[in-house]
Amino acid sequence: MITDVLSGICLIAGAFFALTGGIGLIRLPDFFTRMHGAALTDTLGAWLILLGLMIAAGFTLVTVKLIMIGLLLALTSPTATHALARSAWEHGRKPWMLPEGEDVPTDG
């Protein structure tokens, strides 16, 4: 029963981060911040989902395969994001910035 609860918490948290990253792809203002949202989805969301699946599966061959998938994600996702950002920067794409003298708007 404890494993079911822990597995469910990890799966829900992973789904939350994946959803948040998807919303970030739509709502964020420029290429670099959108890429940051996508990278979070790939790493944190996927890792939490994989962890929830590992807990649910117990220590079996399935868990070993999920660990391999997690290691692949840990190596490829940040590397691909960095390469994409560097390429965009070298080809002249600049990050979005507030105009001079403007503050970040607050709701208070």
MDAnalysis code that builds the backbone (N, CA, C; Angstrom):
import MDAnalysis as mda
import numpy as np

u = mda.Universe.empty(324, n_residues=108, atom_resindex=np.repeat(np.arange(108), 3), trajectory=True)
u.add_TopologyAttr("name", ["N", "CA", "C"] * 108)
u.add_TopologyAttr("resid", np.arange(1, 109))
u.add_TopologyAttr("resname", ["MET", "ILE", "THR", "ASP", "VAL", "LEU", "SER", "GLY", "ILE", "CYS", "LEU", "ILE", "ALA", "GLY", "ALA", "PHE", "PHE", "ALA", "LEU", "THR", "GLY", "GLY", "ILE", "GLY", "LEU", "ILE", "ARG", "LEU", "PRO", "ASP", "PHE", "PHE", "THR", "ARG", "MET", "HIS", "GLY", "ALA", "ALA", "LEU", "THR", "ASP", "THR", "LEU", "GLY", "ALA", "TRP", "LEU", "ILE", "LEU", "LEU", "GLY", "LEU", "MET", "ILE", "ALA", "ALA", "GLY", "PHE", "THR", "LEU", "VAL", "THR", "VAL", "LYS", "LEU", "ILE", "MET", "ILE", "GLY", "LEU", "LEU", "LEU", "ALA", "LEU", "THR", "SER", "PRO", "THR", "ALA", "THR", "HIS", "ALA", "LEU", "ALA", "ARG", "SER", "ALA", "TRP", "GLU", "HIS", "GLY", "ARG", "LYS", "PRO", "TRP", "MET", "LEU", "PRO", "GLU", "GLY", "GLU", "ASP", "VAL", "PRO", "THR", "ASP", "GLY"])
u.atoms.positions = np.array([
    [0.821, -1.193, 0.000],
    [0.000, 0.000, 0.000],
    [0.869, 1.263, 0.000],
    [1.959, 1.242, 0.764],
    [2.848, 2.405, 0.792],
    [3.475, 2.622, -0.573],
    [3.846, 1.543, -1.248],
    [4.437, 1.688, -2.577],
    [3.428, 2.266, -3.570],
    [2.168, 1.890, -3.425],
    [1.144, 2.446, -4.312],
    [0.986, 3.950, -4.104],
    [1.028, 4.384, -2.854],
    [0.896, 5.808, -2.550],
    [2.108, 6.579, -3.066],
    [3.313, 6.076, -2.793],
    [4.529, 6.738, -3.279],
    [4.569, 6.783, -4.805],
    [4.180, 5.692, -5.415],
    [4.138, 5.638, -6.873],
    [3.144, 6.661, -7.421],
    [1.979, 6.730, -6.808],
    [0.967, 7.689, -7.246],
    [1.415, 9.128, -7.088],
    [2.093, 9.429, -5.970],
    [2.597, 10.789, -5.745],
    [3.619, 11.159, -6.813],
    [4.541, 10.253, -7.105],
    [5.556, 10.527, -8.131],
    [4.922, 10.697, -9.510],
    [3.950, 9.862, -9.839],
    [3.296, 9.965, -11.140],
    [2.514, 11.275, -11.268],
    [1.818, 11.655, -10.212],
    [1.057, 12.910, -10.251],
    [2.001, 14.112, -10.325],
    [3.080, 14.086, -9.542],
    [4.050, 15.184, -9.586],
    [4.706, 15.268, -10.969],
    [5.049, 14.128, -11.548],
    [5.630, 14.128, -12.892],
    [4.663, 14.651, -13.933],
    [3.402, 14.259, -13.817],
    [2.391, 14.766, -14.750],
    [2.200, 16.268, -14.573],
    [2.275, 16.752, -13.323],
    [2.152, 18.189, -13.068],
    [3.285, 18.957, -13.735],
    [4.516, 18.474, -13.581],
    [5.645, 19.164, -14.204],
    [5.582, 19.083, -15.724],
    [5.127, 17.976, -16.257],
    [4.976, 17.865, -17.711],
    [3.916, 18.840, -18.215],
    [2.809, 18.959, -17.505],
    [1.764, 19.901, -17.877],
    [2.255, 21.337, -17.761],
    [2.976, 21.636, -16.678],
    [3.519, 22.976, -16.494],
    [4.500, 23.330, -17.604],
    [5.337, 22.388, -17.990],
    [6.270, 22.628, -19.091],
    [5.547, 22.844, -20.403],
    [4.469, 22.106, -20.637],
    [3.680, 22.305, -21.851],
    [3.021, 23.669, -21.892],
    [2.508, 24.112, -20.757],
    [1.925, 25.454, -20.682],
    [3.016, 26.503, -20.882],
    [4.201, 26.233, -20.337],
    [5.320, 27.147, -20.513],
    [5.711, 27.316, -21.969],
    [5.595, 26.266, -22.754],
    [5.903, 26.375, -24.181],
    [4.971, 27.356, -24.887],
    [3.771, 27.472, -24.395],
    [2.793, 28.376, -25.003],
    [2.917, 29.790, -24.441],
    [3.091, 29.914, -23.129],
    [2.980, 31.206, -22.460],
    [4.271, 32.015, -22.373],
    [5.415, 31.381, -22.403],
    [6.664, 32.109, -22.215],
    [6.983, 32.976, -23.436],
    [7.701, 34.091, -23.235],
    [7.788, 35.108, -24.279],
    [8.759, 34.857, -25.426],
    [9.818, 34.092, -25.236],
    [10.775, 33.957, -26.337],
    [11.344, 32.541, -26.409],
    [12.200, 32.356, -27.376],
    [12.771, 31.046, -27.681],
    [13.507, 30.440, -26.496],
    [14.362, 31.219, -25.844],
    [15.195, 30.681, -24.770],
    [14.372, 30.292, -23.545],
    [13.394, 31.092, -23.176],
    [12.572, 30.738, -22.023],
    [11.653, 29.565, -22.351],
    [11.186, 29.474, -23.567],
    [10.381, 28.313, -23.972],
    [11.216, 27.047, -23.945],
    [12.458, 27.179, -24.366],
    [13.348, 26.026, -24.351],
    [13.605, 25.571, -22.915],
    [13.662, 26.502, -21.991],
    [13.833, 26.161, -20.583],
    [12.629, 25.348, -20.079],
    [11.432, 25.766, -20.466],
    [10.232, 25.018, -20.094],
    [10.230, 23.610, -20.665],
    [10.673, 23.471, -21.887],
    [10.740, 22.150, -22.510],
    [11.786, 21.270, -21.831],
    [12.899, 21.855, -21.428],
    [13.950, 21.083, -20.761],
    [13.480, 20.584, -19.397],
    [12.733, 21.412, -18.688],
    [12.195, 20.964, -17.398],
    [11.243, 19.799, -17.579],
    [10.432, 19.866, -18.609],
    [9.497, 18.782, -18.883],
    [10.255, 17.494, -19.165],
    [11.285, 17.599, -19.975],
    [12.053, 16.407, -20.343],
    [12.763, 15.783, -19.159],
    [13.295, 16.600, -18.285],
    [14.095, 16.028, -17.211],
    [13.271, 15.748, -15.958],
    [12.787, 16.780, -15.324],
    [12.112, 16.577, -14.038],
    [10.806, 15.800, -14.183],
    [9.973, 16.169, -15.133],
    [8.701, 15.467, -15.324],
    [8.903, 14.009, -15.688],
    [9.785, 13.764, -16.628],
    [10.031, 12.387, -17.058],
    [10.672, 11.565, -15.946],
    [11.598, 12.155, -15.200],
    [12.237, 11.421, -14.109],
    [11.242, 11.044, -13.024],
    [10.338, 11.955, -12.682],
    [9.348, 11.629, -11.653],
    [8.396, 10.534, -12.135],
    [8.015, 10.596, -13.395],
    [7.143, 9.556, -13.933],
    [7.872, 8.208, -13.942],
    [9.121, 8.213, -14.367],
    [9.901, 6.971, -14.352],
    [10.085, 6.443, -12.931],
    [10.321, 7.339, -11.973],
    [10.464, 6.913, -10.591],
    [9.172, 6.282, -10.076],
    [8.032, 6.887, -10.406],
    [6.751, 6.306, -10.005],
    [6.537, 4.933, -10.614],
    [6.931, 4.769, -11.863],
    [6.807, 3.465, -12.509],
    [7.750, 2.439, -11.896],
    [8.953, 2.886, -11.507],
    [9.910, 1.970, -10.868],
    [9.386, 1.493, -9.516],
    [8.824, 2.402, -8.761],
    [8.270, 2.026, -7.451],
    [7.121, 1.043, -7.632],
    [6.277, 1.292, -8.621],
    [5.134, 0.406, -8.863],
    [5.582, -0.974, -9.339],
    [6.654, -1.038, -10.119],
    [7.104, -2.311, -10.683],
    [7.890, -3.148, -9.685],
    [8.449, -2.515, -8.651],
    [9.325, -3.262, -7.751],
    [10.670, -3.473, -8.433],
    [11.530, -4.267, -7.822],
    [12.825, -4.505, -8.449],
    [12.732, -5.699, -9.385],
    [12.480, -5.392, -10.657],
    [12.378, -6.416, -11.698],
    [13.183, -5.962, -12.899],
    [13.104, -6.716, -13.956],
    [13.769, -6.332, -15.197],
    [13.173, -5.039, -15.749],
    [11.901, -4.816, -15.499],
    [11.248, -3.577, -15.936],
    [11.934, -2.372, -15.292],
    [12.262, -2.480, -14.014],
    [12.932, -1.381, -13.310],
    [14.300, -1.099, -13.910],
    [15.016, -2.136, -14.250],
    [16.334, -1.950, -14.875],
    [16.179, -1.227, -16.212],
    [15.188, -1.587, -16.977],
    [14.941, -0.913, -18.258],
    [14.551, 0.544, -18.046],
    [13.745, 0.816, -17.029],
    [13.358, 2.196, -16.723],
    [14.559, 3.025, -16.273],
    [15.478, 2.411, -15.544],
    [16.701, 3.104, -15.142],
    [17.523, 3.454, -16.376],
    [17.617, 2.529, -17.319],
    [18.354, 2.796, -18.563],
    [17.719, 3.951, -19.341],
    [16.401, 3.981, -19.398],
    [15.700, 5.080, -20.072],
    [15.992, 6.394, -19.351],
    [15.971, 6.374, -18.014],
    [16.272, 7.576, -17.243],
    [17.686, 8.077, -17.480],
    [18.646, 7.170, -17.545],
    [20.023, 7.572, -17.834],
    [20.148, 8.165, -19.229],
    [19.453, 7.582, -20.184],
    [19.461, 8.128, -21.539],
    [18.891, 9.543, -21.555],
    [17.787, 9.743, -20.854],
    [17.193, 11.084, -20.772],
    [18.121, 12.059, -20.069],
    [18.784, 11.605, -19.007],
    [19.682, 12.480, -18.259],
    [20.872, 12.931, -19.097],
    [21.289, 12.112, -20.039],
    [22.418, 12.478, -20.896],
    [22.001, 13.284, -22.118],
    [20.890, 12.924, -22.733],
    [20.540, 13.539, -24.013],
    [19.753, 14.838, -23.895],
    [18.857, 14.944, -22.950],
    [18.003, 16.125, -22.871],
    [18.780, 17.411, -22.572],
    [19.603, 17.463, -21.524],
    [20.366, 18.693, -21.298],
    [21.368, 18.989, -22.411],
    [21.945, 17.950, -22.978],
    [22.900, 18.146, -24.062],
    [22.220, 18.734, -25.292],
    [21.069, 18.203, -25.643],
    [20.337, 18.723, -26.799],
    [19.857, 20.151, -26.557],
    [19.398, 20.448, -25.355],
    [18.949, 21.797, -25.033],
    [20.111, 22.786, -25.113],
    [21.256, 22.400, -24.585],
    [22.426, 23.274, -24.648],
    [22.870, 23.509, -26.092],
    [22.901, 22.452, -26.887],
    [23.308, 22.591, -28.287],
    [22.338, 23.489, -29.054],
    [21.051, 23.343, -28.795],
    [20.043, 24.171, -29.457],
    [20.188, 25.634, -29.050],
    [20.391, 25.896, -27.763],
    [20.555, 27.275, -27.288],
    [21.830, 27.898, -27.850],
    [22.892, 27.133, -27.868],
    [24.145, 27.672, -28.396],
    [24.047, 27.989, -29.885],
    [23.399, 27.102, -30.617],
    [23.213, 27.339, -32.046],
    [22.359, 28.577, -32.298],
    [21.292, 28.733, -31.526],
    [20.439, 29.911, -31.684],
    [21.221, 31.180, -31.364],
    [22.022, 31.150, -30.316],
    [22.817, 32.317, -29.930],
    [23.835, 32.662, -31.011],
    [24.512, 31.654, -31.547],
    [25.530, 31.899, -32.565],
    [24.933, 32.386, -33.881],
    [23.666, 32.099, -34.123],
    [23.012, 32.565, -35.336],
    [22.245, 33.874, -35.118],
    [22.507, 34.527, -33.995],
    [21.994, 35.876, -33.803],
    [20.696, 36.016, -33.027],
    [20.134, 34.954, -32.531],
    [18.901, 35.079, -31.745],
    [19.279, 35.559, -30.350],
    [18.660, 36.646, -29.919],
    [18.952, 37.229, -28.613],
    [17.803, 36.965, -27.649],
    [18.116, 36.849, -26.353],
    [17.055, 36.636, -25.359],
    [16.160, 37.862, -25.217],
    [14.927, 37.604, -24.827],
    [13.974, 38.683, -24.577],
    [14.368, 39.390, -23.294],
    [14.270, 40.719, -23.323],
    [14.562, 41.502, -22.127],
    [13.537, 42.606, -21.991],
    [13.335, 43.048, -20.770],
    [12.447, 44.177, -20.524],
    [13.073, 45.444, -21.106],
    [12.254, 46.359, -21.586],
    [12.800, 47.649, -22.040],
    [13.505, 48.367, -20.888],
    [14.454, 49.206, -21.225],
    [15.255, 49.933, -20.237],
    [14.370, 50.727, -19.284],
    [14.604, 50.552, -17.993],
    [13.861, 51.306, -16.988],
    [12.519, 50.716, -16.576],
    [12.108, 49.627, -17.162],
    [10.830, 48.994, -16.811],
    [11.053, 47.914, -15.783],
    [10.104, 47.797, -14.851],
    [10.155, 46.740, -13.850],
    [9.238, 45.599, -14.258],
    [9.499, 44.441, -13.696],
    [8.619, 43.292, -13.927],
    [7.276, 43.592, -13.288],
    [6.173, 43.440, -14.038],
    [4.850, 43.740, -13.455],
    [4.502, 42.749, -12.345],
    [3.873, 43.274, -11.303],
    [3.413, 42.442, -10.203],
    [1.916, 42.608, -10.035],
    [1.303, 41.655, -9.394],
    [-0.143, 41.716, -9.191],
    [-0.514, 42.367, -7.867],
    [0.441, 42.880, -7.130],
    [0.162, 43.406, -5.805],
    [-0.063, 44.817, -5.826],
])
